[in-house]
Structures are given as C-alpha cells and as structure tokens.
Amino acid sequence: MRATRPWGAGPGRRRTATGGPALPLAELAVLVTATGAGRLEIRTPFDGSVLGTVPRSDIDDVAEAIRRARAAQVAWAARSPRSRAEVMHRFARLVLDRRDSVLDLIQLESGKSRLDALEEVLDASRTAAHYAHAAPDLLRPQRRAGAVPVLTRTLEVRSPKGVVGVISPWNYPFTLAVSDAVPALLAGNGVVLKPDSRTPFAALLGVSLLRAAGLPGDLLQVVVGPGAELGAPIIDGVDHVMFTGSTATGRLVASRCATRLVDVSAELGGKNPLIVLADADLRSAAIGAVRAAFASAGQLCIGVERIYVEQSVHRAFLERFLAVVARMRLGVGLAWDLDMGTLVSARQLERVSDLVADAVARGATVLAGGRPRPDLAPWYYEPTVLADVPDDARLTRTEAFGPVVSVQPVADLDEAVALANASDYGLSASVWTSGRRGEAVARRLEVGTVNVNEAYAAAWASHAAPMGGWKDSGMGRRHGVEGLLKFTESRTIATQRLLPLEPPPGRPGAARAFAAGMTPVIRLLDRFR
C-alpha cells in the first residue's frame, strides 16, 4: 500500500480542484431553515480543520419547514408530471455541469477519494434523469379490469402523500440526500430534508442545484441538527418518511411512524458477503473484491465485509487479492490518483479499531493493514484483510462500516451460500463465477440485490430495478417503480354503466334471479382473468 503526503491545504483552501471559484459555503448555509443563533461547525476529515458553519435548526424550525413545504406543495402537485419532470431533467444536466465543484465538496465533507465521490455525482444525475423519463407514465391514470367487462370502467389514479421527510446519512452525503428527494418531488410532494450534521454542505449544494433547475424555493426545506432532537418532530409532522442509516435507529424510526400509521421506507445496515467460486476469473475477482471492500473506505451500506472462496482456489485468489491491496494508493486530497480516502470521524475510527482489535485478540490473523494511519489523516485506517476470524468475534456479525474484510475458505458452493445467509442482514451480495451460473447462485442468497461478476455498482446503478434489504437490512425499496410510487397514495375510481351490480330492493324474486345470472358470469371471469 502506497501512501501519499497528507493533505496540507489547511482550513483556508476552499477552491475547486480545477482552480475554479471558491465553493459558496456561506450561500449554501442560508438555505437551512433556522431562526436561532446556534451554529454547527463542520470539519473536514482531510485534516480535522473547520470547513464552515451552518445554522442549527430546532423543533420550531422543523414545524416551520413542514408548514412551508406543505403550503408550496399544493401548487406543485397541480402541475403536470411532465412539467415537474422538466425540472429534474435540468437538474440532471446541472449536476454534470457542476461536477468538479460537487466532487470537491463531497470529498471535503466525507473524506472519500475522488473516484468514490464520482459515484455520487453520476448516481444523482442518473436517478434524476431516470425518474424524469419514467414519472409521467408511472403517474398517469391506469385503466384496470373492472368488476364486469363493458359494464364497469375502473381507473387507478395516484396522488402525492403531501410532505415527505428524508433523513439522509453522512457516508453518501450528496446522492442519498437528493436522490431520495427527487422521486418524492416528482410524485408531487413537498420535502423536508435532514442531512447528517457532519455533512450538510453536500446536501445543501444539491438543493441549490434543484432550485437553479426551477424547483420552487419553499417546496424543499432543509433542517440541520442532531437526529435525536429533530428526528421525532419530522416524523410527527410529515406524511411519509425515507430513512437511511443504522438498523438500530431504523427500528426507532419505524416504531414512531407506526404510532401515526405513516409509511416508512428504510435502507439499513448490512454485513454483505462476496462469493468466489472455483470457475471464476480470479484476477477480475480480486480487483472487484478490493472495490467491494474498500470503496468509500468501507463506509458503504452495500460494500462487502465477508469473502468466501472455494477451497481449491483459495490460495490463488488470496495471493491476487493481497497483491491488489498492496498496490492501493492511500491518502486524502482532491486529486484523482488516490484509491482510498479516510474514515469520516474519530468515532468511526474508534469503532473500526475496536472491532479489529477484538477479532485479533480472539485469534484472527491480520493479512494486510490493521492499523490507523494518523500520518495520512487524523481518522485514517488502512485497508485491512483478516483471516481466521472466529465465530465469537464481534466482527463476525457486527457491521464494521470501515475498510475491513475477512476472507474464509469454503468446501463448496453449498457451504458458501449457507455462510452468506447466516446473518441477520440481507442487503447486498456479490458472486464471482463463469457463464450463467451466477444467476442461479444469486437466487439462493437472502439479500435484496446481487451483483454477478461485479462488486456492487451494477445493481445499484440499475435504476429501473428496485434496491433494498431483506431481514434487518430495511423495508421498502428505492429505485424501480416502487421508488416513485411509494411516495403516492392510490385511489380506485370505478364507474358502473348500463346495469347495476345488485338487484333492486323490494322486488320479489330479484335476489334469486340476480344470483342465477351472476354465478355463470363469475365462472366465466374466473376462467379468463
């Protein structure tokens, strides 16, 4: 593993990587709905210095944000889906036009490498463009089969929920803020967004670009502050909640939503497996496994933390895998020539360090990494590969959410599948094999998305298909049809023509005649639909 010189720009550097104009942090901060004097300092993981400050919202600010969004939503919902989609088409283009500025801010807030930050830019643009294309058709009234052909005309129509609360995390601060807001807005809703307090600027930049694309100013409100303070009033005031975060917090969110009978969609934790079978291309599998384990310094819900390799190719795969890890370029900075950035905070560094130390104390072997690197950044931790992790180690079942992966040989495919499924989580998986065998293996895995001969991006970037978790990894889906329609209420409108569906009251023998006539009709319908 090759290390670069620590990032030495200091707290004064706020210019883009290409030497463009300074990032407009002060202009972004005013987009926060906040009336008090309190402010939050935002520090860059590059060196721990203060990146900027934002106003701190309180409970009253949440109520005001919901009020504004609800008032603006009425006129927005009255616009046609095609008119709303035009805004999102412009936003998709703006994200790409402002690519370098967006990349800089994502990196400065999250500490990730530029290539990892690029995933966010591309994902946000593609999500907006996909739903802008799809929404007019998905939201159009749909003709459904009526109770009786010809006599009954039935329509399914969609209406927005009202105001959607989006609670987004720090690990993908740009795309997970705007990409959940976009389909909610396209469905005709207002949105109140609460980004993580560590990474509000990237979300605010997304909001700024949406407004530049033509989104009405009050429709998308932003509140910033601790989730313990603002989460409850958001949930208590909105009509749908989209949450991304830990399983423990997700349970609390879902429980509070249940008391109001408000829908919630949640992408939660994962302990994702990667399986390498004997017929896999081992070189490609090794490169893919490095990406799967160490993208965004392992701070990725759909990243991999467990690798299972068929015994016959275990040694050969491990040699290739460790060789790729050794070539990784480590460090922080805005250049393109780094493979892995840093953890986001001291708390995250402590979590990862403790889990590795516990595993080693219980008998695990460190094959690569295994230590912090304060010479690179205050919260940097090396890409770490472990073997012989025992069942009683906390790392075996606890999500590390850092650059740590275990490698274990297995006798055959059946053992690999059994171990992969032996988890409370079921978010994502990766399978490396040849031919069409991978699809058959994927069907045996208890997860929401499976990538065959790819780390994680193939399923994530398939925006027309749903993405989400089984078991403790969440409920509901983002992407796909559900990723838009979950932000709507369905209404069925049935118009009866010519003949009623019941006999007239007070007429002798009418009920018997109705039953005699309807029974063969129902028999016929049962045969054909």
TAHU-V339661 format. One record per run of one state. SS is the DSSP state (H for helix, E for strand, - for the rest). FROM is the first residue (numbers start at 1). TO is the last residue. If there is no record, write none. Layout:
SS&FROM&TO  SS&FROM&TO
This chain:
-&1&1  E&2&3  -&4&24  H&25&29  -&30&31  E&32&32  -&33&38  E&39&43  -&44&49  E&50&55  -&56&58  H&59&78  -&79&80  H&81&97  -&98&98  H&99&110  -&111&113  H&114&139  -&140&141  E&142&144  -&145&151  E&152&160  -&161&162  E&163&167  -&168&174  H&175&186  -&187&189  E&190&194  -&195&199  H&200&212  -&213&219  E&220&222  -&223&226  H&227&237  -&238&239  E&240&244  -&245&246  H&247&260  -&261&262  E&263&267  -&268&271  E&272&276  -&277&281  H&282&298  -&299&303  E&304&310  H&311&326  -&327&328  E&329&330  -&331&339  E&340&340  -&341&345  H&346&361  -&362&364  E&365&368  -&369&371  E&372&372  -&373&380  E&381&381  -&382&383  E&384&387  -&388&393  H&394&396  -&397&403  E&404&410  -&411&412  H&413&421  -&422&424  E&425&426  -&427&427  E&428&432  -&433&436  H&437&442  -&443&448  E&449&452  -&453&456  H&457&460  -&461&466  E&467&467  -&468&469  E&470&471  -&472&473  E&474&475  -&476&477  E&478&478  -&479&481  H&482&485  -&486&487  E&488&496  -&497&509  H&510&528  -&529&529
